[in-house]
Amino acid sequence: MDPSDKVIAKMIIEKAREFGACAAGIADVQAVKHSPSHLIYGKIGNYKTVGNKEGQIKPGEVVWPVGAKSAIIIAFEHAELKPEMDGWIKGYNGGTPGNRMLISINTKLSQWLEKEHGINTTKLRYHIESGGILLKDAAVLAGLGCIGKNNMLVTPQFGPRVRLRAMLTDTVLPSTGPVAFDPCEDCDMPCRTACPQGAFREKIYSEKKFGIDQLPARTGVFNRALCNRQMVLDENKSENMNIEGQDVPKRIIKYCRLCEFSCPVGRPSP
């Protein structure tokens, strides 16, 4: 690795923050391809969940652009005190204001890399079936945090209250992770009791079935169908509301975030 690559990597993270990201990191594409979520994605079945979109990619597949070497992952804080950032707005470009910000940051960072450093990038869509990747594992390998017992990315600064976006580069960049961070080891797991559907009551995924011991929610104690059931209920409770910058009211879906809000990581000390 050329020493100058480390300088560029540092500049990338700093520039991502300058453009509005709360955190950013870099992961090796080959490592991401062999991460737990990517290894089991084709085996979990029942891929259709709330938020899925019809795409050109078959269920259970992840398609990688030819020549992709490194993944840049950016995070944007979705604070509990700013619920509007996470509200899903029907007919709104980007879905949520927070995701719209992520798209903007990703675009600016991509343009900067290509113009200033001649590094070709591929900005990824969010949904797997539209060309995305499994972002949580990529973020772990980029050093942004760890997978928590709530099956979410848990970051040191913001806990699980972040959203992610990614791009790939055709240039090898030094990885910035993973890091030695694990606040869940001795936690009493308020996230698992907060779920209104009891999605963390029993073990659904097994080491024997998938051939690895790094399972969803760390130990396989997570029921995607029950989590999805709550999201359907949330959609049914959505209401039309006035949105700043919009001429007519839009339907807003406020998805359950209790497993996020119950997590003590990243909160100020009392």
C-alpha positions as CSV (number, residue, x, y, z in Angstrom):
1,M,0.0,0.0,0.0
2,D,1.4,3.3,-1.1
3,P,1.7,5.7,1.9
4,S,-0.2,8.3,-0.1
5,D,-3.2,6.1,-0.1
6,K,-3.5,6.4,3.6
7,V,-3.5,10.2,3.2
8,I,-6.3,10.0,0.6
9,A,-8.3,7.7,2.9
10,K,-8.0,10.2,5.7
11,M,-9.0,13.0,3.4
12,I,-12.1,11.0,2.2
13,I,-13.4,10.6,5.8
14,E,-12.7,14.3,6.6
15,K,-14.5,15.3,3.3
16,A,-17.5,13.1,4.1
17,R,-17.8,14.8,7.4
18,E,-17.4,18.2,5.8
19,F,-20.3,17.3,3.4
20,G,-22.5,16.4,6.4
21,A,-21.9,12.8,7.4
22,C,-21.6,12.1,11.1
23,A,-19.1,9.3,10.4
24,A,-17.4,7.5,7.4
25,G,-15.1,4.6,6.9
26,I,-13.6,2.4,4.2
27,A,-13.8,-1.4,3.8
28,D,-12.2,-3.9,1.5
29,V,-14.8,-5.2,-1.0
30,Q,-13.6,-8.8,-0.7
31,A,-14.0,-8.7,3.0
32,V,-17.5,-7.3,2.7
33,K,-18.4,-10.1,0.2
34,H,-17.4,-12.6,2.9
35,S,-19.1,-10.9,5.8
36,P,-21.8,-12.8,7.7
37,S,-24.8,-11.1,6.2
38,H,-23.6,-11.6,2.7
39,L,-22.8,-15.2,3.3
40,I,-26.3,-16.0,4.6
41,Y,-28.3,-13.6,2.5
42,G,-29.1,-16.2,-0.1
43,K,-30.1,-18.8,2.5
44,I,-32.5,-16.9,4.8
45,G,-35.6,-17.1,2.5
46,N,-38.7,-14.9,2.7
47,Y,-36.9,-11.9,1.2
48,K,-40.1,-9.8,0.7
49,T,-40.4,-7.3,3.5
50,V,-41.8,-3.9,3.9
51,G,-39.7,-1.4,1.9
52,N,-38.5,-4.0,-0.7
53,K,-38.7,-2.8,-4.3
54,E,-39.0,-4.7,-7.5
55,G,-35.6,-4.8,-9.2
56,Q,-33.6,-6.4,-11.9
57,I,-31.7,-8.5,-9.3
58,K,-33.1,-11.9,-8.2
59,P,-34.1,-12.3,-4.5
60,G,-31.2,-13.6,-2.4
61,E,-28.5,-12.2,-4.8
62,V,-26.1,-9.3,-4.4
63,V,-24.6,-8.0,-7.6
64,W,-21.2,-6.3,-7.4
65,P,-19.8,-4.0,-10.1
66,V,-16.8,-5.4,-12.0
67,G,-13.6,-4.0,-10.7
68,A,-14.9,-2.8,-7.3
69,K,-12.0,-2.7,-4.8
70,S,-13.1,-0.7,-1.8
71,A,-16.4,0.4,-0.2
72,I,-16.8,3.8,1.3
73,I,-19.6,3.8,3.9
74,I,-21.1,7.1,5.2
75,A,-23.4,7.5,8.2
76,F,-26.0,10.2,9.0
77,E,-27.4,10.6,12.5
78,H,-31.2,10.1,12.9
79,A,-31.5,11.5,16.4
80,E,-34.5,10.7,18.5
81,L,-35.1,14.4,19.0
82,K,-35.4,14.8,15.2
83,P,-38.0,12.2,14.2
84,E,-38.8,14.0,11.0
85,M,-35.5,12.8,9.6
86,D,-36.8,9.2,9.7
87,G,-40.4,9.7,8.6
88,W,-41.1,7.8,5.3
89,I,-42.9,10.2,3.0
90,K,-45.0,8.7,0.2
91,G,-44.0,10.2,-3.1
92,Y,-41.0,12.0,-1.7
93,N,-37.7,11.7,-3.6
94,G,-35.4,9.7,-1.3
95,G,-38.2,8.4,0.9
96,T,-37.1,10.2,4.1
97,P,-35.4,13.6,4.6
98,G,-32.5,11.7,6.2
99,N,-32.0,9.5,3.3
100,R,-32.2,12.5,1.0
101,M,-29.3,14.0,2.9
102,L,-27.3,10.7,2.6
103,I,-27.9,10.7,-1.2
104,S,-26.6,14.3,-1.3
105,I,-23.5,13.6,0.8
106,N,-22.7,10.5,-1.3
107,T,-23.1,12.4,-4.5
108,K,-20.8,15.3,-3.4
109,L,-18.2,12.8,-2.1
110,S,-18.3,10.9,-5.4
111,Q,-17.9,14.0,-7.5
112,W,-15.0,15.2,-5.3
113,L,-13.2,11.9,-5.5
114,E,-13.5,11.7,-9.3
115,K,-12.6,15.3,-10.0
116,E,-9.9,15.8,-7.4
117,H,-8.3,12.4,-7.3
118,G,-9.3,10.6,-10.4
119,I,-10.9,7.7,-8.5
120,N,-13.9,6.2,-10.3
121,T,-16.8,5.5,-8.0
122,T,-20.1,3.7,-8.2
123,K,-22.8,5.2,-5.9
124,L,-25.0,2.4,-4.6
125,R,-28.7,2.3,-4.2
126,Y,-30.1,1.5,-0.8
127,H,-32.2,-1.6,-1.7
128,I,-30.3,-4.9,-2.5
129,E,-32.7,-5.7,-5.3
130,S,-31.9,-2.4,-7.0
131,G,-28.1,-2.9,-6.7
132,G,-27.2,-2.2,-3.1
133,I,-25.2,-4.2,-0.6
134,L,-25.8,-5.2,3.0
135,L,-24.7,-2.0,4.7
136,K,-24.5,-3.0,8.3
137,D,-21.7,-5.5,7.8
138,A,-19.9,-3.2,5.5
139,A,-20.0,-0.5,8.1
140,V,-18.6,-2.9,10.7
141,L,-15.7,-3.7,8.5
142,A,-15.2,0.0,7.8
143,G,-14.8,0.6,11.6
144,L,-18.1,2.5,12.3
145,G,-19.2,0.1,15.0
146,C,-20.5,-3.4,15.7
147,I,-23.6,-5.4,15.1
148,G,-25.7,-5.2,18.3
149,K,-28.1,-7.6,19.9
150,N,-30.9,-5.5,18.4
151,N,-29.6,-6.6,14.9
152,M,-28.6,-3.1,14.1
153,L,-25.3,-1.3,13.6
154,V,-24.3,0.2,17.0
155,T,-21.9,3.1,16.8
156,P,-19.8,4.5,19.7
157,Q,-21.0,8.1,19.2
158,F,-24.7,7.7,18.2
159,G,-25.6,4.1,19.2
160,P,-27.9,2.5,16.6
161,R,-29.5,5.9,15.7
162,V,-27.8,6.3,12.3
163,R,-28.6,5.5,8.7
164,L,-26.1,4.4,6.0
165,R,-25.2,4.8,2.4
166,A,-22.3,3.5,0.3
167,M,-20.2,3.8,-2.8
168,L,-17.6,1.5,-4.4
169,T,-14.3,2.6,-5.9
170,D,-12.1,0.9,-8.5
171,T,-9.0,1.9,-6.4
172,V,-7.7,0.0,-3.5
173,L,-7.9,2.1,-0.3
174,P,-6.8,1.2,3.2
175,S,-9.5,-0.2,5.4
176,T,-10.4,1.8,8.5
177,G,-11.8,-1.1,10.4
178,P,-13.0,-3.2,12.1
179,V,-12.5,-1.7,15.5
180,A,-12.5,-3.2,19.0
181,F,-15.9,-2.0,20.1
182,D,-18.6,-4.1,21.8
183,P,-20.9,-2.4,24.2
184,C,-23.4,-5.3,24.0
185,E,-21.4,-8.0,25.6
186,D,-22.5,-7.3,29.2
187,C,-25.6,-5.3,28.4
188,D,-29.0,-6.2,29.9
189,M,-30.5,-5.9,26.4
190,P,-33.3,-3.4,26.8
191,C,-33.7,-3.5,23.0
192,R,-34.9,-7.0,23.1
193,T,-37.7,-6.4,25.6
194,A,-38.7,-3.1,24.0
195,C,-40.0,-4.7,20.8
196,P,-43.8,-4.6,20.7
197,Q,-43.9,-7.8,18.6
198,G,-41.4,-9.8,20.6
199,A,-39.1,-10.2,17.6
200,F,-36.2,-11.2,19.9
201,R,-38.0,-13.9,21.9
202,E,-36.6,-17.0,20.3
203,K,-33.7,-18.2,18.2
204,I,-34.7,-18.4,14.5
205,Y,-31.3,-18.7,12.8
206,S,-28.9,-21.5,13.6
207,E,-25.1,-22.1,13.2
208,K,-25.8,-25.5,11.7
209,K,-28.0,-24.1,8.9
210,F,-25.7,-21.3,7.9
211,G,-22.4,-22.8,8.7
212,I,-21.2,-19.7,10.6
213,D,-21.5,-18.6,14.2
214,Q,-22.0,-14.9,13.4
215,L,-25.8,-14.8,13.0
216,P,-28.5,-12.0,12.9
217,A,-28.7,-10.2,16.2
218,R,-25.4,-12.0,17.0
219,T,-26.9,-15.3,18.2
220,G,-29.8,-15.8,15.7
221,V,-32.4,-14.5,18.2
222,F,-34.4,-12.4,15.8
223,N,-37.6,-12.9,13.9
224,R,-37.7,-10.8,10.7
225,A,-41.4,-11.7,10.1
226,L,-42.5,-10.2,13.4
227,C,-40.4,-7.1,12.8
228,N,-42.1,-6.8,9.4
229,R,-45.5,-7.2,11.0
230,Q,-44.9,-4.1,13.1
231,M,-43.9,-2.2,10.1
232,V,-47.1,-3.1,8.3
233,L,-49.1,-1.9,11.4
234,D,-47.1,1.4,11.2
235,E,-47.9,1.8,7.6
236,N,-51.6,1.3,8.3
237,K,-51.4,4.1,11.0
238,S,-49.8,6.6,8.6
239,E,-51.4,10.0,8.2
240,N,-51.4,12.9,5.7
241,M,-49.4,15.8,7.1
242,N,-48.1,19.1,5.8
243,I,-44.4,18.9,4.8
244,E,-42.1,22.0,4.5
245,G,-41.4,22.6,0.9
246,Q,-44.3,20.5,-0.4
247,D,-47.4,22.1,-2.0
248,V,-49.8,19.4,-0.8
249,P,-49.9,17.2,2.3
250,K,-48.0,13.9,2.1
251,R,-48.6,10.6,3.8
252,I,-45.9,10.0,6.4
253,I,-45.1,6.6,7.9
254,K,-43.4,6.6,11.3
255,Y,-41.8,3.2,11.6
256,C,-41.2,1.7,15.0
257,R,-37.8,2.5,16.4
258,L,-38.1,1.2,20.0
259,C,-35.1,-1.1,19.7
260,E,-33.1,2.0,18.7
261,F,-34.4,4.3,21.3
262,S,-34.0,1.9,24.2
263,C,-30.3,1.4,23.5
264,P,-28.1,3.3,26.0
265,V,-25.1,3.5,23.7
266,G,-24.3,7.0,22.4
267,R,-26.5,8.8,24.9
268,P,-25.1,11.5,27.2
269,S,-24.3,10.4,30.7
270,P,-27.1,11.3,33.2
